[in-house]
Every structure is written in structure tokens, then in C-alpha cells.
Amino acid sequence: MAIRIYKPNTPGTRNYSVSSFTEITKSYPEKSLTVPNHRVRGRNNRGVITIRHRGGGHKRRYRLIDFKRNKHDVLAKVASIEYDPNRTSHIALLEYEDGEKAYIICPEGVQKGEELLSSDKKIDFKIGNSMPLLHMPLGTKVHCVEMLPGAGAKIARTAGSSVRLVSVDGDEASLKLPSGEIR
């Protein structure tokens, strides 16, 4: 993810940086994977403003993200990398061999056209593949980790976050979080 740094022409632009969005390959979402996003805007069930200074902004549609990755042993091709206004990370559109499409949180380093695989067995260890933690080498940085099998990713889902695999004991694994906590 490239970062564009502004020249300090004014005090407000000193030390100011933004994402350059050079890795984005598609400017509109897959319609079948979006739903309307109702925002409260500081109002209660009667429409009365109960929290001030909220509201405005651009209308957004929510992108349905596949946090479970439970389509095992079916090869998926990265069709595009897209911007998601509802989260800090980019999302990748996967097209499976059987024609199904799904969004995932895009790992850093994944490019358009790559082939990814999700499996419950040991598979090729590369960025973007999904497999159980017991098949990964110790010290590996991982993201989108499930707390319970089949529950969907709960840990390290934001942009740039990752956890380190510390140990594996049977069917349980210990992860070191960015805060230093071991879970």
C-alpha cells in the first residue's frame, strides 16, 4: 500500500499523508455482494436527534465479507482489489471455479489474477491461502483468525494488523497480539 506525502505548503499539510490507492483495480462494487447500509445518524426510534453532531457524509453500501472462508479445496482467482468505505482495509473479490463470488479482507501483497485456496488440510503456504493454524510454521504472522472453528474471523481484521503464532498444543494455538497479550 503506497502512501502519498504532502508538501508542507501550509501548517495543516505538514506531516500529512494519505493512501495513493494505486493498488485499487475496480471502482465500483459487485452488486450481488452489497446490501443497503442504514445509518442511525444520532436519532432514536422516533426520529428525534438524541446525539448531536452526527450525520452527513456520503451514502454507503455495505459489502458482505466472507470471514469464514469455508469453501474448502475450491480454487479461487482474485478478480479485483477494491476500496471499502466501511473499513480501513481493502477487500479482494474472489471468483471461485464453480462461479461463486465472495469478498475477503485483502492481505498485503495479493495482486489481481492470483489464485488462492482455502482448505482444512495442509496446503501450499503462501499469502492469501487459508488453513488451520496447526499447519502453519511457528512465528508466522497471520490475520483474520477465528476464535472457535467455523465461527468466522474475530481477531486482526483491520488494515495492517496481524498476530504472531507462538505455539500449537493439540487443537489449540497461542497467538501474540499487537498489545503483547498472548491468547
Buried (B, 14 or more C-beta within 10 A) or exposed (E): BEEEEEEEEEEEEEEEEEBEEEBBBEEEBBEEBBEEEEEEEEBEEEEEEEEEEEEEEEEEBBBBBBBBBEBEEEEBBBBBBBBBEEBEBBBBBBBBEEEEBBBBBBBBEBEBEBEBBBBEEEBEEEEBBBBBBEEBEEEEEBBBBBEEEEEBBEBBBEBEBBBBBEEBEEEEBBBBBEEEEEE
